[in-house]
Amino acid sequence: MEKHIGIIWIKNISSGSKSDGNKAYFIDEEFKHYNLYRKGVANVNDDFFYPYHLKTVEVTGEIQKQKWLMAERIDHFYASVPSIPESEEFIFKNSEFPDLIKSEGPILKIVEQKFITADGTDNYRLWLRAHVESELGIYAKVNKAALLFFFQGRLSVRELFLLRNDESYVIEEKINRSTVFKHKYYSEKLDADFLQKIPCADMHYYGIPKDMRLENPYSEVIIKLEQ
């Protein structure tokens, strides 16, 4: 049996068929999706997987027909945490991408972070920024595959950020009238204080009112990312 590192995602399927219910999926490090199940156990409402929802895990099992993963063992995966300063100087600027969600201002958008490479040249990295509340925001690194799943309606706004929980987030807040950026890793407190407070947090893309979201996200975002 091979070992696979990724995130387990529990999704409720409600299509009016007998197979409706909570189904477990495994999303690997390349953001490939697999239906997750255990040998001899129905893949609907198997509460064995519930404690691992949106957790980074190591699954021992067998991939079948490139779409199923039969799990024999699941272990929490604790990657080594790099030593980083909690607070550091960040330089963010607006990117060429339009706001992904907006309502009297951007709720979710893509921004650029300027940083200096080892050879001293300027470089840029793309981040997702979600508005949490006045003078408070949270950032996660952009991943094209995750954004594609989001635009397909397979992830909620909050889940889009949760899929990056194996890396540090960046928190933006105002302290004594100055903007401060801090690295923070996922915790239940961070989830409650930031992710759950994002407007539209539990909404999927096509459940968001049309006047708040991009009409053609594939051409306006995904194709640009590919280029």
Residue pairs with C-beta under 8 A, 6 or more apart in sequence:
1 60
1 61
1 62
1 72
2 60
2 61
2 62
2 63
3 58
3 59
3 60
4 26
4 28
4 58
4 59
4 60
4 61
4 63
4 69
5 28
5 29
5 56
5 57
5 58
5 59
5 77
6 26
6 27
6 28
6 29
6 56
6 57
6 59
7 26
7 27
7 54
7 55
7 56
7 57
7 163
7 165
7 166
8 24
8 25
8 26
8 27
8 36
8 49
8 52
8 53
8 54
8 55
8 57
8 59
8 74
9 24
9 25
9 26
9 27
9 53
9 54
9 159
10 22
10 23
10 24
10 25
10 49
10 50
10 53
10 54
11 22
11 23
11 25
11 154
12 21
12 22
12 23
13 19
13 20
13 21
13 22
13 23
13 44
14 20
19 44
20 44
21 44
21 45
22 44
22 45
22 46
22 50
23 35
23 43
23 44
24 35
24 36
24 37
24 43
24 46
24 49
25 33
25 34
25 35
25 36
26 33
26 34
26 36
26 59
26 69
26 71
27 33
27 34
27 163
28 34
30 145
31 143
31 145
31 146
31 149
31 163
33 149
34 63
34 67
34 68
34 69
35 43
35 67
35 68
35 69
36 43
36 49
36 59
36 68
36 69
36 71
37 43
37 46
37 68
37 69
37 70
37 71
38 46
38 48
38 70
38 71
38 72
39 70
39 72
41 48
49 74
52 74
52 76
54 159
54 162
54 163
54 165
55 76
56 76
56 77
56 79
56 165
56 166
57 74
57 75
57 76
57 77
58 74
58 75
58 76
58 77
59 69
59 71
59 73
59 74
60 71
60 72
60 73
60 74
60 75
61 69
61 70
61 71
61 72
61 73
62 69
62 70
62 72
63 69
64 70
79 166
81 185
84 168
84 183
85 183
86 182
86 183
86 184
87 180
87 181
87 182
87 183
88 181
88 183
89 181
90 113
90 170
90 181
91 113
91 114
91 115
92 111
92 112
92 113
92 114
92 127
92 129
92 139
93 111
93 112
93 114
94 109
94 111
94 112
95 109
95 110
95 111
95 112
95 126
96 224
97 109
97 110
97 220
97 221
97 224
98 214
98 220
98 221
99 106
99 107
99 108
99 109
99 214
100 107
100 108
100 109
100 110
100 213
100 214
100 217
100 221
101 107
101 108
101 109
101 157
101 199
101 200
101 208
101 212
101 213
102 109
102 212
103 199
103 212
105 131
106 129
106 131
107 130
107 131
107 198
107 199
107 200
107 212
108 128
108 129
108 130
108 131
108 157
108 198
108 200
109 128
109 129
110 126
110 127
110 128
110 129
110 142
110 221
111 126
111 127
111 128
111 129
111 139
112 124
112 125
112 126
112 127
113 124
113 125
113 126
113 127
114 122
114 123
114 124
115 122
115 123
115 124
115 125
116 122
116 123
117 123
125 141
126 141
126 142
126 225
127 139
127 140
127 141
127 142
127 170
128 139
128 140
128 141
128 142
128 160
128 161
129 137
129 138
129 139
129 172
130 137
130 138
130 139
130 157
130 161
130 198
131 137
131 198
131 199
132 138
132 194
132 197
132 198
133 197
135 173
135 174
136 171
136 172
136 173
136 174
136 194
137 171
137 172
137 173
138 161
138 169
138 170
138 171
138 172
138 194
138 195
138 198
139 169
139 170
139 171
139 172
140 160
140 161
140 164
140 167
140 169
140 170
141 164
141 167
142 225
143 163
143 164
144 222
144 225
144 226
146 155
146 160
146 163
146 164
147 160
147 221
147 222
147 225
148 218
148 222
149 155
150 157
150 160
150 205
151 205
151 217
151 218
151 221
151 222
152 205
153 204
153 205
153 206
153 207
154 204
155 163
155 204
156 201
156 202
156 203
156 204
157 198
157 200
157 201
157 202
157 203
158 195
158 196
158 198
158 201
158 202
161 169
161 195
161 198
162 186
162 191
162 195
165 185
165 186
168 183
168 184
168 185
169 183
169 184
169 185
169 186
169 190
169 194
170 181
170 182
170 183
170 184
171 181
171 182
171 183
171 184
171 194
172 179
172 180
172 181
173 179
173 180
173 182
174 180
184 190
195 201
200 208
200 212
205 213
205 217
214 220
214 221
